[in-house]
């Protein structure tokens, strides 16, 4: 019977903390968008645009050995 005197305040403390965490999360917009985070890993990333090449272009004339 004495354990009930300990369990009731501990349970009330846990419930108060859980309700406080829920309202904190709701106040800080944690539940605004529930659909996008689950779909983000499935979306394909866009390939980055190729960077302009700074190397000189080689052509067939430059590959021939000198005469």
C-alpha positions in Angstrom: 0.0 0.0 0.0 2.9 2.3 0.7 4.1 1.9 -2.9 1.0 3.7 -4.2 2.0 6.8 -2.2 5.2 6.8 -4.3 3.8 5.8 -7.7 1.0 8.3 -7.8 3.3 11.4 -7.6 5.9 9.8 -9.9 3.2 9.1 -12.5 1.8 12.6 -12.2 5.3 14.0 -12.7 5.8 11.9 -15.8 2.4 13.0 -17.2 3.1 16.7 -16.6 6.5 16.4 -18.3 5.0 14.6 -21.3 2.2 17.2 -21.7 4.8 20.0 -21.4 7.0 18.5 -24.1 3.9 18.0 -26.4 2.9 21.7 -26.0 6.5 22.8 -26.5 6.7 20.8 -29.7 3.4 22.1 -30.9 4.4 25.7 -30.1 7.7 25.4 -32.1 6.0 24.1 -35.3 7.2 20.5 -35.0 4.0 19.1 -36.3 3.4 21.5 -39.2 4.6 19.4 -42.1 4.3 15.6 -41.5 4.3 14.5 -45.1 7.5 16.0 -46.6 10.2 14.4 -44.4 9.0 10.9 -45.3 9.2 11.6 -49.0 12.5 13.5 -49.1 14.7 10.4 -49.3 12.7 9.1 -52.3 13.1 12.3 -54.3 15.9 12.4 -56.9 18.5 15.1 -56.5 19.2 17.4 -59.4 22.6 16.9 -61.0 24.8 19.9 -60.6 25.6 21.8 -63.8 29.0 21.0 -65.2 31.6 23.5 -64.3 33.3 25.3 -67.2 36.5 23.6 -68.1 39.7 25.5 -67.7 41.8 22.9 -69.6 42.7 23.6 -73.2 40.7 21.6 -75.7 42.9 19.1 -77.6 42.2 18.5 -81.3 43.5 16.0 -83.8 46.3 18.3 -85.1 47.9 18.6 -81.7 47.9 14.8 -81.2 50.0 14.2 -84.4 53.7 13.7 -84.0 55.9 16.5 -85.4 57.2 15.9 -89.0 
